[in-house]
Amino acid sequence: MLVGIFFLALVVMMLLGIPVAFSLGIASAGYMLATGTSLAMIVQRMVNGANSFTMLAIPFFFMAGELMNISGVTDKIIELAKALVGHMKGGLAQVNIVASMFFAGVSGSATADTAALGSSLIPAMVKEGYDLDFSAAITVASSCVGPIIPPSITLVLYGILTGTDVG
């Protein structure tokens, strides 16, 4: 019954326009206080939830993607993809997909993939005569396949939650 009350409070707070993070925090803290959990336990549970060696992989994936952009590795990946499939019909669209697969294998993030490759490939595709909507769609669609290519943030989180060996 108590869980239902605080779940309802969470939904009401979100409907009132309170940000989701604050709504979750307020409802969770209210539940813990109502059940008599000490405030020290709240902090301890928060720290234990974030204190995972495997979770360090997630910020490092973002850092790897940013380092690839800064160092020019992204451009080298695009050149490799052009050499592999650039000569085919619809070559630049296929280059977009192949480059996305290579980049996803290193960065592990669909968002980083879209940001890195989209900033250079979408203008190149428009310049070659591709429609802007098609160029953006192919970039987003190809980057969404990235999280299923190991290693990825999604698979690291899966391993943490299920107790599967991430290595």
DSSP file (Angstrom, degrees, kcal/mol; ACC not computed):
  #  RESIDUE AA STRUCTURE BP1 BP2  ACC     N-H-->O    O-->H-N    N-H-->O    O-->H-N    TCO  KAPPA ALPHA  PHI   PSI    X-CA   Y-CA   Z-CA
    1    1 A M     >        0   0    0      0, 0.0     4,-1.8     0, 0.0     5,-0.1   0.000 360.0 360.0 360.0 -43.0    0.0    0.0    0.0
    2    2 A L  H  >  +     0   0    0      1,-0.2     4,-2.0     2,-0.2     5,-0.2   0.875 360.0  53.4 -66.1 -36.9    2.8    2.4    0.9
    3    3 A V  H  > S+     0   0    0      1,-0.2     4,-2.2     2,-0.2    -1,-0.2   0.913 107.5  51.8 -63.1 -42.5    4.6    1.7   -2.3
    4    4 A G  H  > S+     0   0    0      1,-0.2     4,-2.4     2,-0.2    -1,-0.2   0.871 107.3  52.7 -61.4 -39.1    1.5    2.5   -4.3
    5    5 A I  H  X S+     0   0    0     -4,-1.8     4,-2.1     1,-0.2    -1,-0.2   0.929 112.8  43.0 -64.2 -44.9    1.1    5.9   -2.5
    6    6 A F  H  X S+     0   0    0     -4,-2.0     4,-2.0     2,-0.2    -2,-0.2   0.812 112.1  53.8 -75.2 -28.1    4.6    6.9   -3.3
    7    7 A F  H  X S+     0   0    0     -4,-2.2     4,-2.2     2,-0.2    -1,-0.2   0.917 110.0  48.0 -66.6 -42.2    4.3    5.7   -6.9
    8    8 A L  H  X S+     0   0    0     -4,-2.4     4,-2.6     1,-0.2    -2,-0.2   0.894 109.9  52.5 -62.3 -40.2    1.2    7.8   -7.2
    9    9 A A  H  X S+     0   0    0     -4,-2.1     4,-2.5     2,-0.2    -1,-0.2   0.892 107.9  52.3 -62.3 -39.2    3.1   10.7   -5.7
   10   10 A L  H  X S+     0   0    0     -4,-2.0     4,-2.1     2,-0.2    -2,-0.2   0.934 111.0  46.1 -61.1 -47.1    5.9   10.2   -8.3
   11   11 A V  H  X S+     0   0    0     -4,-2.2     4,-2.3     1,-0.2    -2,-0.2   0.906 112.5  50.5 -64.2 -42.1    3.4   10.2  -11.2
   12   12 A V  H  X S+     0   0    0     -4,-2.6     4,-1.8     2,-0.2    -1,-0.2   0.920 109.6  50.7 -62.7 -44.0    1.6   13.3   -9.8
   13   13 A M  H  <>S+     0   0    0     -4,-2.5     5,-2.2     1,-0.2     4,-0.3   0.899 111.2  48.2 -62.2 -39.6    4.9   15.2   -9.4
   14   14 A M  H ><5S+     0   0    0     -4,-2.1     3,-1.2     1,-0.2    -1,-0.2   0.891 110.2  51.6 -68.3 -37.2    5.9   14.4  -13.0
   15   15 A L  H 3<5S+     0   0    0     -4,-2.3    -1,-0.2     1,-0.3    -2,-0.2   0.798 104.0  58.7 -67.6 -27.5    2.5   15.5  -14.3
   16   16 A L  T 3<5S-     0   0    0     -4,-1.8    -1,-0.3    -5,-0.2    -2,-0.2   0.546 124.5-104.6 -77.6  -6.3    3.0   18.8  -12.4
   17   17 A G  T < 5 +     0   0    0     -3,-1.2    -3,-0.2     1,-0.3    -2,-0.1   0.531  69.5 147.9  97.5   7.1    6.1   19.4  -14.4
   18   18 A I      < -     0   0    0     -5,-2.2    -1,-0.3     1,-0.1     5,-0.1  -0.592  60.2 -97.7 -72.6 134.5    8.7   18.6  -11.8
   19   19 A P     >  -     0   0    0      0, 0.0     4,-2.6     0, 0.0     5,-0.2  -0.166  29.5-118.1 -54.7 148.3   11.8   17.0  -13.6
   20   20 A V  H  > S+     0   0    0      1,-0.2     4,-2.9     2,-0.2     5,-0.2   0.873 112.0  54.4 -57.7 -42.2   11.9   13.2  -13.5
   21   21 A A  H  > S+     0   0    0      1,-0.2     4,-2.3     2,-0.2    -1,-0.2   0.918 111.9  43.8 -61.4 -43.3   15.1   13.1  -11.5
   22   22 A F  H  > S+     0   0    0      2,-0.2     4,-2.9    -3,-0.2     5,-0.2   0.899 112.9  52.3 -68.5 -39.5   13.7   15.3   -8.8
   23   23 A S  H  X S+     0   0    0     -4,-2.6     4,-2.5     2,-0.2     5,-0.2   0.927 111.6  46.2 -61.9 -45.0   10.4   13.4   -8.8
   24   24 A L  H  X S+     0   0    0     -4,-2.9     4,-2.5    -5,-0.2     5,-0.2   0.918 114.2  48.6 -62.4 -43.6   12.2   10.1   -8.4
   25   25 A G  H  X S+     0   0    0     -4,-2.3     4,-2.6    -5,-0.2     5,-0.2   0.918 113.6  45.2 -64.0 -44.6   14.5   11.5   -5.6
   26   26 A I  H  X S+     0   0    0     -4,-2.9     4,-2.5     2,-0.2    -2,-0.2   0.925 115.5  46.3 -66.9 -45.2   11.6   13.0   -3.6
   27   27 A A  H  X S+     0   0    0     -4,-2.5     4,-2.2    -5,-0.2    -2,-0.2   0.912 115.5  46.6 -64.9 -41.8    9.4   10.0   -3.9
   28   28 A S  H  X S+     0   0    0     -4,-2.5     4,-2.5    -5,-0.2    -2,-0.2   0.931 114.1  46.8 -66.1 -45.2   12.3    7.6   -3.0
   29   29 A A  H  X S+     0   0    0     -4,-2.6     4,-2.4    -5,-0.2     5,-0.2   0.901 112.0  51.8 -64.1 -39.5   13.4    9.7   -0.1
   30   30 A G  H  X S+     0   0    0     -4,-2.5     4,-2.3    -5,-0.2    -1,-0.2   0.906 110.7  47.8 -62.3 -41.7    9.8   10.0    1.1
   31   31 A Y  H  X S+     0   0    0     -4,-2.2     4,-1.9     2,-0.2     6,-0.2   0.922 112.1  48.9 -64.8 -44.3    9.3    6.2    1.0
   32   32 A M  H  <>S+     0   0    0     -4,-2.5     5,-2.7     1,-0.2     4,-0.3   0.886 113.7  46.3 -65.8 -37.4   12.6    5.6    2.9
   33   33 A L  H ><5S+     0   0    0     -4,-2.4     3,-0.9     3,-0.2    -1,-0.2   0.883 110.9  52.9 -70.2 -37.3   11.7    8.1    5.6
   34   34 A A  H 3<5S+     0   0    0     -4,-2.3    -2,-0.2     1,-0.2    -1,-0.2   0.819 109.8  48.4 -68.2 -29.6    8.2    6.7    5.9
   35   35 A T  T 3<5S-     0   0    0     -4,-1.9    -1,-0.2    -5,-0.1    -2,-0.2   0.447 120.4-108.2 -89.8   0.5    9.5    3.2    6.4
   36   36 A G  T < 5 +     0   0    0     -3,-0.9     2,-0.3    -4,-0.3    -3,-0.2   0.647  61.6 157.4  86.4  15.4   12.0    4.4    9.0
   37   37 A T      < -     0   0    0     -5,-2.7    -1,-0.3    -6,-0.2    -2,-0.1  -0.563  43.9-117.0 -73.0 135.1   15.2    4.0    7.0
   38   38 A S     >  -     0   0    0     -2,-0.3     4,-1.1     1,-0.1     3,-0.5  -0.347  14.6-120.8 -72.9 155.2   17.9    6.2    8.3
   39   39 A L  H  > S+     0   0    0      1,-0.2     4,-1.7     2,-0.2     5,-0.2   0.809 113.2  61.1 -65.3 -29.9   19.3    9.0    6.2
   40   40 A A  H  > S+     0   0    0      1,-0.2     4,-2.2     2,-0.2    -1,-0.2   0.864 100.6  54.4 -63.9 -34.4   22.8    7.5    6.5
   41   41 A M  H  > S+     0   0    0     -3,-0.5     4,-2.6     2,-0.2    -1,-0.2   0.853 102.9  56.9 -68.0 -34.2   21.4    4.4    4.8
   42   42 A I  H  X S+     0   0    0     -4,-1.1     4,-2.0     2,-0.2    -2,-0.2   0.948 110.2  43.3 -61.2 -48.5   20.2    6.5    1.9
   43   43 A V  H  X S+     0   0    0     -4,-1.7     4,-2.4     1,-0.2    -2,-0.2   0.911 113.2  52.5 -63.9 -42.3   23.7    7.9    1.2
   44   44 A Q  H  X S+     0   0    0     -4,-2.2     4,-2.6     1,-0.2    -1,-0.2   0.902 109.5  48.4 -62.4 -41.5   25.2    4.4    1.6
   45   45 A R  H  X S+     0   0    0     -4,-2.6     4,-1.8     2,-0.2    -1,-0.2   0.874 110.6  51.7 -67.3 -36.5   22.9    2.9   -0.9
   46   46 A M  H  X S+     0   0    0     -4,-2.0     4,-1.3    -5,-0.2    -2,-0.2   0.931 112.5  45.2 -64.8 -44.5   23.6    5.7   -3.4
   47   47 A V  H  X S+     0   0    0     -4,-2.4     4,-1.4     1,-0.2     3,-0.4   0.922 112.6  50.4 -65.6 -44.5   27.3    5.2   -3.1
   48   48 A N  H  < S+     0   0    0     -4,-2.6    -1,-0.2     1,-0.2    -2,-0.2   0.835 107.3  55.6 -63.6 -31.9   27.1    1.4   -3.3
   49   49 A G  H  < S+     0   0    0     -4,-1.8    -1,-0.2     1,-0.2    -2,-0.2   0.838 116.8  34.8 -68.5 -32.2   24.9    1.7   -6.4
   50   50 A A  H  < S+     0   0    0     -4,-1.3     2,-1.7    -3,-0.4    -2,-0.2   0.544  94.2  93.7 -98.2  -8.8   27.6    3.8   -8.2
   51   51 A N     <  +     0   0    0     -4,-1.4     2,-0.4    -5,-0.1    -1,-0.1  -0.570  54.4 128.1 -89.4  77.3   30.6    2.1   -6.7
   52   52 A S     >  -     0   0    0     -2,-1.7     4,-0.6     1,-0.1     3,-0.2  -0.992  52.9-150.9-136.8 127.0   31.3   -0.5   -9.5
   53   53 A F  T >4 S+     0   0    0     -2,-0.4     3,-1.1     1,-0.2     4,-0.2   0.881 101.7  54.3 -61.6 -38.4   34.6   -1.1  -11.3
   54   54 A T  G >4 S+     0   0    0      1,-0.3     3,-1.8     2,-0.2     4,-0.3   0.830  96.8  65.3 -66.7 -32.1   32.7   -2.2  -14.4
   55   55 A M  G >4 S+     0   0    0      1,-0.3     3,-1.2    -3,-0.2    -1,-0.3   0.705  83.9  76.1 -65.2 -17.9   30.7    1.0  -14.4
   56   56 A L  G <X S+     0   0    0     -3,-1.1     4,-1.4    -4,-0.6    -1,-0.3   0.745  80.4  72.1 -63.2 -21.6   33.9    2.9  -15.1
   57   57 A A  H <> S+     0   0    0     -3,-1.8     4,-1.9    -4,-0.2    -1,-0.3   0.834  87.3  63.7 -62.7 -31.7   33.7    1.6  -18.7
   58   58 A I  H <> S+     0   0    0     -3,-1.2     4,-1.6    -4,-0.3     3,-0.4   0.956 105.5  39.3 -65.4 -53.7   30.8    3.9  -19.5
   59   59 A P  H  > S+     0   0    0      0, 0.0     4,-2.2     0, 0.0    -1,-0.2   0.841 114.1  57.3 -65.5 -27.4   32.5    7.3  -19.1
   60   60 A F  H  X S+     0   0    0     -4,-1.4     4,-2.4     2,-0.2    -2,-0.2   0.833 101.8  55.1 -71.0 -30.2   35.6    5.8  -20.8
   61   61 A F  H  X S+     0   0    0     -4,-1.9     4,-2.2    -3,-0.4    -1,-0.2   0.931 109.8  46.6 -63.4 -44.5   33.5    4.9  -23.8
   62   62 A F  H  X S+     0   0    0     -4,-1.6     4,-2.1     1,-0.2    -2,-0.2   0.909 112.4  50.1 -63.3 -40.6   32.4    8.6  -24.1
   63   63 A M  H  X S+     0   0    0     -4,-2.2     4,-2.8     1,-0.2    -1,-0.2   0.901 108.3  53.1 -64.6 -40.1   36.0    9.7  -23.6
   64   64 A A  H  X S+     0   0    0     -4,-2.4     4,-2.1     1,-0.2    -1,-0.2   0.914 109.4  48.8 -61.5 -42.8   37.2    7.3  -26.3
   65   65 A G  H  X S+     0   0    0     -4,-2.2     4,-1.6    42,-0.2    -1,-0.2   0.900 112.6  47.4 -63.5 -40.6   34.7    8.7  -28.8
   66   66 A E  H  X S+     0   0    0     -4,-2.1     4,-2.5     2,-0.2    -2,-0.2   0.902 111.2  50.9 -68.1 -40.8   35.7   12.3  -28.0
   67   67 A L  H  X S+     0   0    0     -4,-2.8     4,-2.6     1,-0.2     6,-0.3   0.872 107.7  54.1 -63.5 -36.4   39.4   11.4  -28.3
   68   68 A M  H  X>S+     0   0    0     -4,-2.1     6,-1.5    -5,-0.2     5,-1.1   0.885 110.4  46.6 -64.7 -37.7   38.7    9.8  -31.7
   69   69 A N  H  <5S+     0   0    0     -4,-1.6     3,-0.4     2,-0.2    -2,-0.2   0.939 115.4  44.8 -67.7 -46.8   37.0   13.0  -32.9
   70   70 A I  H  <5S+     0   0    0     -4,-2.5    -2,-0.2     1,-0.2    -1,-0.2   0.900 114.8  47.0 -66.2 -41.6   39.8   15.3  -31.6
   71   71 A S  H  <5S-     0   0    0     -4,-2.6    -1,-0.2    -5,-0.2    -2,-0.2   0.599 111.5-114.1 -81.2 -10.5   42.7   13.1  -32.9
   72   72 A G  T  X5S+     0   0    0     -4,-0.8     4,-1.4    -3,-0.4     3,-0.3   0.543  77.7 127.9  91.9   6.6   41.2   12.6  -36.4
   73   73 A V  H  >< +     0   0    0     -5,-1.1     4,-2.4    -6,-0.3     5,-0.2   0.847  69.3  62.6 -64.0 -32.2   40.6    8.9  -36.1
   74   74 A T  H  > S+     0   0    0     -6,-1.5     4,-2.0     1,-0.2    -1,-0.2   0.908 102.2  49.5 -58.8 -42.5   37.1    9.5  -37.2
   75   75 A D  H  > S+     0   0    0     -3,-0.3     4,-2.2    -7,-0.3    -1,-0.2   0.871 109.4  51.9 -65.5 -36.2   38.3   10.8  -40.5
   76   76 A K  H  X S+     0   0    0     -4,-1.4     4,-2.3     2,-0.2    -2,-0.2   0.879 107.7  52.2 -66.6 -37.7   40.5    7.8  -41.0
   77   77 A I  H  X S+     0   0    0     -4,-2.4     4,-2.3     2,-0.2    -2,-0.2   0.906 109.6  49.4 -63.5 -41.1   37.6    5.5  -40.3
   78   78 A I  H  X S+     0   0    0     -4,-2.0     4,-2.3     2,-0.2    -2,-0.2   0.902 110.1  50.9 -64.7 -41.0   35.6    7.3  -43.0
   79   79 A E  H  X S+     0   0    0     -4,-2.2     4,-2.1     2,-0.2    -2,-0.2   0.903 110.3  49.5 -63.6 -40.9   38.5    7.0  -45.4
   80   80 A L  H  X S+     0   0    0     -4,-2.3     4,-1.8     2,-0.2    -2,-0.2   0.917 111.0  49.2 -63.0 -43.3   38.7    3.2  -44.7
   81   81 A A  H  X>S+     0   0    0     -4,-2.3     4,-2.7     1,-0.2     5,-0.5   0.876 109.3  52.8 -65.1 -36.8   35.0    2.8  -45.3
   82   82 A K  H  X5S+     0   0    0     -4,-2.3     4,-1.8     1,-0.2     5,-0.3   0.900 108.3  50.7 -63.5 -39.6   35.3    4.8  -48.6
   83   83 A A  H  <5S+     0   0    0     -4,-2.1    -1,-0.2     1,-0.2    -2,-0.2   0.855 115.4  43.2 -66.2 -33.6   38.0    2.4  -49.7
   84   84 A L  H  <5S-     0   0    0     -4,-1.8    -2,-0.2    -5,-0.1    -1,-0.2   0.933 138.8  -1.0 -78.8 -47.3   35.8   -0.6  -48.9
   85   85 A V  H ><5S+     0   0    0     -4,-2.7     3,-1.4    -5,-0.1    -3,-0.2   0.361  97.7 101.7-129.3   3.3   32.4    0.4  -50.2
   86   86 A G  T 3<<S+     0   0    0     -4,-1.8     5,-0.2    -5,-0.5     6,-0.2   0.734  79.3  59.7 -65.8 -22.4   32.7    3.9  -51.7
   87   87 A H  T 3  S+     0   0    0     -5,-0.3    -1,-0.3    -4,-0.1     3,-0.1   0.599  88.8  93.4 -82.2 -11.5   32.8    2.6  -55.3
   88   88 A M  S X  S-     0   0    0     -3,-1.4     3,-1.3     1,-0.1     2,-0.2  -0.278  94.5 -80.2 -78.8 166.1   29.4    0.9  -55.1
   89   89 A K  T 3  S+     0   0    0      1,-0.3    -1,-0.1     2,-0.1    -2,-0.1  -0.484 124.6  16.8 -63.9 133.1   26.1    2.4  -56.1
   90   90 A G  T >> S+     0   0    0     -2,-0.2     4,-2.0    -3,-0.1     3,-0.5   0.840  87.6 164.3  69.0  34.0   24.9    4.6  -53.2
   91   91 A G  H <>  +     0   0    0     -3,-1.3     4,-2.7     1,-0.2     5,-0.2   0.835  63.3  52.2 -57.4 -42.1   28.5    4.5  -52.0
   92   92 A L  H 3> S+     0   0    0      1,-0.2     4,-1.9     2,-0.2    -1,-0.2   0.858 109.6  50.3 -68.9 -33.0   28.4    7.4  -49.6
   93   93 A A  H <> S+     0   0    0     -3,-0.5     4,-1.6     2,-0.2    -1,-0.2   0.894 113.4  46.3 -67.6 -39.2   25.3    6.0  -47.8
   94   94 A Q  H  X S+     0   0    0     -4,-2.0     4,-2.7     2,-0.2     5,-0.2   0.860 108.7  55.3 -70.4 -34.7   27.1    2.7  -47.5
   95   95 A V  H  X S+     0   0    0     -4,-2.7     4,-2.8    -5,-0.2     5,-0.3   0.907 105.5  54.2 -60.2 -40.9   30.2    4.5  -46.3
   96   96 A N  H  X S+     0   0    0     -4,-1.9     4,-1.7     1,-0.2    -2,-0.2   0.913 111.3  44.3 -58.7 -44.7   28.0    6.0  -43.6
   97   97 A I  H  X S+     0   0    0     -4,-1.6     4,-1.9     2,-0.2    -2,-0.2   0.931 115.6  45.4 -69.3 -46.5   26.9    2.6  -42.5
   98   98 A V  H  X S+     0   0    0     -4,-2.7     4,-2.2     1,-0.2    -2,-0.2   0.925 113.6  49.7 -64.9 -44.4   30.3    0.9  -42.6
   99   99 A A  H  X S+     0   0    0     -4,-2.8     4,-2.7    -5,-0.2    -1,-0.2   0.877 108.8  54.1 -62.0 -36.8   32.0    3.8  -40.8
  100  100 A S  H  X S+     0   0    0     -4,-1.7     4,-2.4    -5,-0.3    -1,-0.2   0.889 107.2  50.3 -64.3 -39.1   29.2    3.7  -38.2
  101  101 A M  H  X S+     0   0    0     -4,-1.9     4,-1.5     2,-0.2    -2,-0.2   0.921 113.1  45.7 -65.7 -43.3   29.9    0.0  -37.5
  102  102 A F  H  X S+     0   0    0     -4,-2.2     4,-0.6     1,-0.2    -2,-0.2   0.932 115.4  46.7 -63.7 -45.1   33.7    0.6  -37.1
  103  103 A F  H >X S+     0   0    0     -4,-2.7     4,-3.0     1,-0.2     3,-1.0   0.885 109.4  54.0 -66.3 -38.8   33.1    3.6  -34.9
  104  104 A A  H 3X S+     0   0    0     -4,-2.4     4,-1.5     1,-0.3    -1,-0.2   0.828  99.7  62.2 -66.2 -31.1   30.6    1.8  -32.8
  105  105 A G  H 3< S+     0   0    0     -4,-1.5    -1,-0.3    -5,-0.2    -2,-0.2   0.737 116.6  30.5 -65.7 -21.4   33.0   -1.0  -32.1
  106  106 A V  H << S+     0   0    0     -3,-1.0    -2,-0.2    -4,-0.6    -1,-0.2   0.817 125.7  38.8-102.7 -43.7   35.3    1.5  -30.4
  107  107 A S  H  < S-     0   0    0     -4,-3.0   -42,-0.2    -5,-0.1    -3,-0.2   0.848  79.7-153.7 -83.0 -33.4   33.0    4.1  -28.9
  108  108 A G     <  +     0   0    0     -4,-1.5    45,-2.4    -5,-0.4    46,-0.4   0.608  60.1 101.7  73.7  11.2   30.2    1.8  -27.7
  109  109 A S     >  -     0   0    0     -6,-0.2     4,-1.8    43,-0.2    -1,-0.2  -0.990  59.1-156.9-135.9 129.1   27.6    4.6  -27.9
  110  110 A A  H  > S+     0   0    0     -2,-0.4     4,-2.5     2,-0.2     5,-0.2   0.862  99.6  53.8 -67.8 -35.9   25.0    5.4  -30.5
  111  111 A T  H  > S+     0   0    0      2,-0.2     4,-2.4     1,-0.2     5,-0.2   0.931 109.7  45.7 -65.7 -45.9   24.9    9.0  -29.5
  112  112 A A  H  > S+     0   0    0      1,-0.2     4,-2.6     2,-0.2     5,-0.3   0.883 112.3  53.5 -64.1 -37.2   28.7    9.5  -29.9
  113  113 A D  H  X>S+     0   0    0     -4,-1.8     4,-2.4     2,-0.2     5,-0.6   0.938 110.7  45.1 -61.8 -48.8   28.5    7.7  -33.2
  114  114 A T  H  X5S+     0   0    0     -4,-2.5     4,-1.8     1,-0.2     5,-0.3   0.916 115.6  46.7 -62.9 -44.3   25.8   10.0  -34.5
  115  115 A A  H  X5S+     0   0    0     -4,-2.4     4,-1.1    -5,-0.2    -2,-0.2   0.919 117.2  42.0 -66.1 -43.6   27.5   13.1  -33.3
  116  116 A A  H  <5S+     0   0    0     -4,-2.6     4,-0.5    -5,-0.2    -2,-0.2   0.957 125.2  30.7 -71.7 -50.9   31.0   12.2  -34.6
  117  117 A L  H >X5S+     0   0    0     -4,-2.4     4,-3.3    -5,-0.3     3,-0.7   0.851 115.6  58.3 -79.6 -34.3   30.1   10.7  -38.0
  118  118 A G  H 3X<S+     0   0    0     -4,-1.8     4,-1.4    -5,-0.6    -1,-0.2   0.857  97.9  60.8 -64.3 -34.6   27.0   12.9  -38.7
  119  119 A S  H 3< S+     0   0    0     -4,-1.1    -1,-0.2    -5,-0.3    -2,-0.2   0.775 120.5  24.7 -66.5 -24.7   28.9   16.1  -38.4
  120  120 A S  H <> S+     0   0    0     -3,-0.7     4,-1.1    -4,-0.5    -2,-0.2   0.771 124.7  46.2-106.9 -34.5   31.2   15.2  -41.3
  121  121 A L  H  X S+     0   0    0     -4,-3.3     4,-2.7     2,-0.2     5,-0.2   0.862 104.3  58.1 -81.8 -35.0   29.1   12.7  -43.3
  122  122 A I  H  X S+     0   0    0     -4,-1.4     4,-2.4    -5,-0.4     5,-0.2   0.955 109.8  43.8 -63.0 -48.9   25.8   14.5  -43.5
  123  123 A P  H  > S+     0   0    0      0, 0.0     4,-2.3     0, 0.0    -1,-0.2   0.899 114.6  51.2 -61.6 -36.7   27.2   17.6  -45.1
  124  124 A A  H  X S+     0   0    0     -4,-1.1     4,-1.6     2,-0.2    -2,-0.2   0.900 110.3  48.9 -65.2 -39.4   29.3   15.5  -47.5
  125  125 A M  H  <>S+     0   0    0     -4,-2.7     5,-2.6     2,-0.2     4,-0.4   0.903 111.4  48.7 -67.7 -39.9   26.2   13.5  -48.5
  126  126 A V  H ><5S+     0   0    0     -4,-2.4     3,-1.3     1,-0.2    -2,-0.2   0.902 109.7  53.0 -64.8 -40.0   24.2   16.7  -49.1
  127  127 A K  H 3<5S+     0   0    0     -4,-2.3    -1,-0.2     1,-0.3    -2,-0.2   0.839 106.3  53.6 -63.1 -33.2   27.1   18.0  -51.2
  128  128 A E  T 3<5S-     0   0    0     -4,-1.6    -1,-0.3    -5,-0.1    -2,-0.2   0.500 129.7 -94.9 -80.8  -4.1   27.0   14.8  -53.3
  129  129 A G  T < 5S+     0   0    0     -3,-1.3    -3,-0.2    -4,-0.4     2,-0.2   0.462  77.1 140.3 107.2   1.8   23.3   15.2  -54.0
  130  130 A Y      < -     0   0    0     -5,-2.6    -1,-0.3    -6,-0.2     2,-0.1  -0.498  60.6-102.0 -74.4 148.9   21.7   13.1  -51.3
  131  131 A D     >  -     0   0    0     -2,-0.2     4,-2.6     1,-0.1     5,-0.2  -0.455  24.4-127.9 -68.1 142.0   18.6   14.5  -49.7
  132  132 A L  H  > S+     0   0    0      1,-0.2     4,-2.4     2,-0.2     5,-0.2   0.897 109.3  51.0 -60.4 -42.0   19.2   16.1  -46.3
  133  133 A D  H  > S+     0   0    0      1,-0.2     4,-2.4     2,-0.2    -1,-0.2   0.911 111.8  47.1 -63.0 -42.0   16.4   14.0  -44.7
  134  134 A F  H  > S+     0   0    0      2,-0.2     4,-2.7     1,-0.2     5,-0.2   0.911 111.0  52.1 -65.2 -42.0   17.8   10.8  -46.1
  135  135 A S  H  X S+     0   0    0     -4,-2.6     4,-1.6     1,-0.2    -2,-0.2   0.916 113.0  43.8 -61.3 -44.4   21.3   11.7  -45.0
  136  136 A A  H  X S+     0   0    0     -4,-2.4     4,-2.4     2,-0.2    -1,-0.2   0.900 114.0  51.3 -67.5 -40.2   20.2   12.3  -41.5
  137  137 A A  H  X S+     0   0    0     -4,-2.4     4,-2.7    -5,-0.2     5,-0.2   0.906 110.0  47.7 -65.3 -42.2   18.0    9.2  -41.4
  138  138 A I  H  X S+     0   0    0     -4,-2.7     4,-2.1     2,-0.2    -1,-0.2   0.861 112.3  50.8 -68.8 -33.6   20.8    6.9  -42.7
  139  139 A T  H  X S+     0   0    0     -4,-1.6     4,-1.6    -5,-0.2    -2,-0.2   0.928 114.2  42.8 -67.7 -45.3   23.2    8.3  -40.1
  140  140 A V  H  X S+     0   0    0     -4,-2.4     4,-1.3     2,-0.2    -2,-0.2   0.918 115.2  49.3 -67.6 -43.4   20.7    7.8  -37.2
  141  141 A A  H  X S+     0   0    0     -4,-2.7     4,-0.6     1,-0.2     3,-0.2   0.906 112.2  47.4 -64.7 -41.1   19.7    4.4  -38.3
  142  142 A S  H >< S+     0   0    0     -4,-2.1     3,-0.6     1,-0.2     4,-0.4   0.836 110.0  52.8 -71.2 -30.4   23.2    3.1  -38.8
  143  143 A S  H >< S+     0   0    0     -4,-1.6     3,-0.7     1,-0.2    -1,-0.2   0.759  99.0  64.6 -75.6 -22.3   24.3    4.5  -35.4
  144  144 A C  H 3< S+     0   0    0     -4,-1.3    -1,-0.2     1,-0.2    -2,-0.2   0.719  95.4  58.6 -71.7 -19.3   21.4    2.7  -33.7
  145  145 A V  T X< S+     0   0    0     -3,-0.6     3,-1.6    -4,-0.6     4,-0.3   0.725  87.6  82.2 -77.9 -21.7   23.0   -0.7  -34.6
  146  146 A G  G X  S+     0   0    0     -3,-0.7     3,-2.1    -4,-0.4    -1,-0.2   0.839  77.6  62.4 -54.2 -43.6   26.1    0.3  -32.7
  147  147 A P  G 3  S+     0   0    0      0, 0.0     8,-0.4     0, 0.0    -1,-0.3   0.650  98.5  57.6 -64.6 -12.0   25.0   -0.7  -29.2
  148  148 A I  G <  S+     0   0    0     -3,-1.6    -2,-0.2    -4,-0.1     4,-0.1   0.526  87.7  88.0 -92.5  -3.7   24.6   -4.3  -30.2
  149  149 A I  S <  S-     0   0    0     -3,-2.1     6,-0.1    -4,-0.3   -41,-0.1  -0.837  93.1 -91.7 -93.4 116.4   28.3   -4.5  -31.3
  150  150 A P  S    S+     0   0    0      0, 0.0     2,-0.1     0, 0.0    -2,-0.1  -0.407 105.2  43.6 -69.9 147.3   30.4   -5.5  -28.4
  151  151 A P  S    S+     0   0    0      0, 0.0     2,-0.3     0, 0.0    -2,-0.1   0.612  83.3 139.6 -83.5 145.9   31.8   -3.7  -26.5
  152  152 A S     >  -     0   0    0      1,-0.1     4,-2.1    -5,-0.1     5,-0.2  -0.967  62.5-112.5-145.7 162.1   29.1   -1.2  -25.9
  153  153 A I  H  > S+     0   0    0    -45,-2.4     4,-2.6    -2,-0.3     5,-0.2   0.900 116.6  53.8 -61.3 -41.5   27.5    0.7  -23.0
  154  154 A T  H  > S+     0   0    0    -46,-0.4     4,-2.2     1,-0.2    -1,-0.2   0.910 110.4  45.6 -61.2 -43.3   24.3   -1.3  -23.3
  155  155 A L  H  > S+     0   0    0     -8,-0.4     4,-2.3     2,-0.2    -1,-0.2   0.836 110.5  53.6 -72.6 -31.5   26.1   -4.6  -23.1
  156  156 A V  H  X S+     0   0    0     -4,-2.1     4,-2.2     2,-0.2    -2,-0.2   0.934 111.0  46.5 -65.1 -45.3   28.2   -3.4  -20.1
  157  157 A L  H  X S+     0   0    0     -4,-2.6     4,-2.6     2,-0.2    -2,-0.2   0.890 110.6  53.4 -63.2 -38.6   25.1   -2.4  -18.3
  158  158 A Y  H  X S+     0   0    0     -4,-2.2     4,-2.3    -5,-0.2     6,-0.4   0.928 109.2  49.0 -59.6 -45.2   23.5   -5.8  -19.2
  159  159 A G  H  X>S+     0   0    0     -4,-2.3     4,-1.2     1,-0.2     5,-0.8   0.882 111.7  48.8 -63.0 -39.1   26.5   -7.5  -17.7
  160  160 A I  H  <5S+     0   0    0     -4,-2.2    -2,-0.2     1,-0.2    -1,-0.2   0.938 114.3  44.8 -65.7 -47.0   26.3   -5.5  -14.5
  161  161 A L  H  <5S+     0   0    0     -4,-2.6    -2,-0.2     1,-0.2    -1,-0.2   0.830 121.4  37.0 -69.8 -33.2   22.6   -6.1  -14.0
  162  162 A T  H  <5S-     0   0    0     -4,-2.3    -1,-0.2    -5,-0.2    -2,-0.2   0.547 106.2-118.5 -97.8  -7.0   22.6   -9.8  -14.7
  163  163 A G  T  <5 +     0   0    0     -4,-1.2     2,-0.2     1,-0.3    -3,-0.2   0.643  60.4 153.0  79.1  13.7   26.0  -10.6  -13.2
  164  164 A T      < -     0   0    0     -5,-0.8     2,-0.4    -6,-0.4    -1,-0.3  -0.525  56.6-100.9 -75.7 143.5   27.4  -11.8  -16.5
  165  165 A D        -     0   0    0     -2,-0.2    -1,-0.1     1,-0.2    -5,-0.1  -0.518  30.1-160.2 -66.8 119.6   31.1  -11.5  -16.9
  166  166 A V              0   0    0     -2,-0.4    -1,-0.2     1,-0.3    -7,-0.0   0.866 360.0 360.0 -72.2 -36.5   31.7   -8.4  -19.0
  167  167 A G              0   0    0     -3,-0.1    -1,-0.3     0, 0.0    -2,-0.1   0.506 360.0 360.0 -59.1 360.0   35.2   -9.4  -20.1
